[in-house]
Amino acid sequence: MSAPASAHIGHVHLKVSNIDASIAFYQDILGFGIKQRIGDHAAFLAAGDYHHHIGLNTWESLGATPPPAGHTGLYHTAFLYPDRASLGAVIKRVLDAGLQLDGAADHGVSEAVYLRDPDDNGVELYVDKAKADWPRRADGTLEMSNKRLDVAALVALA
């Protein structure tokens, strides 16, 4: 049995140590709007008029430290932007906020940058390339890559 082609991840819900620091990152830097806040313990943010793309809570994690490296858990969340200019704009906000990028790559199917949120969760910001341009092997399967991405060119589009 296969999932329908229209199925997709609707939201990610993160345990965070400081709700205000996380809201500042996801709202002020990445640009997601608060849809609901529950006291000092939880918040739900989204792009546009969706109910939420990101849930944040401190119910079990107030003041906690990130999990140690080398353990299982979330590798990163990935936020898909509609076009290169939108991706460039959010990268500019990230850099203007003094945050460091962990990396950047042209994957053949997408262009992506990587960074960390206040709780050291991995975050990918990316834009897909046109499906017709995705690189494929002779048998038709995707051939994704990890090539250098010109981040400055993306930021120049902002």
Secondary structure, 3 states (H helix, E strand, C coil): CCCCCCCCCCCEEEECCCHHHHHHHHHHHCCCEEEEEECCCEEEEECCCCCCCEEEECCCCCCCCCCCCCCCCCCEEEEEECCHHHHHHHHHHHHHCCCCCCEEEECCCEEEEEEECCCCCEEEEEEECCHHHCCECCCCCECCCCECCCHHHHHHCC
